[in-house]
Structures are given as structure tokens and as C-alpha cells.
Amino acid sequence: MAKLIHVMIRVLEEERSVNFYKDAFGLEIAERMDFETFTLVYLRNDENDIELELTVNKDQTEPYQHGEAYGHVAFCVDDLDAEHARFEKQGYEPRKIVAFEDDGKLLARFFFVKDPDGYSIEVLQSHGRYR
């Protein structure tokens, strides 16, 4: 059996990204590894068994191109409405809350927000399979 341990994204500015993920999702630095040409920052909180790895390439000066392959990272929260309001208050510009239903049955409630590097993040209400 295999265990998923982290997801990696490349970011332009370490401090800006670390602050966003701390403020938005309560992720703290679990470990930071600094090398000659790049830095790896692993973020997590007590809710997660998986980490978000931020890779900061020291020679990168322009924003990364995301291409067509990247989709999104998803976080689950207990109170979607409160989180949406908090994100608005913090100036993160979340998109509107969407209710996704199938034949009148609620499958998910969620909104999307972008991090400082433009990565899409889905924020889901804890419900059904999303826990």
C-alpha cells in the first residue's frame, strides 16, 4: 500500500506564500530545507496527515506558468460560510459559494480562491465524502 505524503507547488516568494497558507488554512512550517539553488518548505497542521511542499527556486524571477495540467488543491472546513466571509475580509477575493447537487441531493458546497502565485484552491464544506 502507498501513502500520499505531500503535494508540491513552485512559488515565487517564500514569505508571501507561507503567510497566505498560514492565514488562509492554518498551515505552519513543519520543516524548511535551504539549498544553494532552491528552498523546500513543508507546511502542515494538526488536521492533516499530508503536507504542502513549497519549492522556491532562487533564480526564478518571473511568475510560473501553470499550463493546462494543473487543476487545484482542496481543503475541507467545518463552516464554509464563515470561512468565505473570513477570506473576503482578508482580501483573498474568494469566488462565490456553489452548491453542487445531483438529482436534488447535495454532493458538495464549495468556493475557489487563488493563492499569491495564482494556484486554484477549492474550499469545501465538510460533508459526505469530503471530510
URJOCOR-V77770 format. One record per backbone hydrogen bond with DSSP energy under -1.0 kcal/mol. NH is the residue of the N-H (numbers start at 0). CO is the residue of the C=O. Records with the same first field share a line. If there is no record, write none. Layout:
NH=CO, CO
//
This chain:
6=50
8=52
10=54
16=12
17=13
18=14
19=15
20=16
21=17
22=18
23=19
24=20
25=21
26=20
27=43
29=41
30=41
32=39
34=37
38=55
39=32
40=53
41=30
42=51
43=27
47=44
50=4
51=42
52=6
53=40
54=8
55=38
57=36
59=56
72=119
74=121
76=123
82=78
83=79
84=80
85=81
86=82
87=83
88=84
89=85
90=87
91=86
94=111
97=109
99=107
101=104
104=101
106=99
107=99
109=97
110=122
112=120
114=118
117=114
120=112
121=72
122=110
123=74
124=108
125=76
126=129
129=126
130=128
//
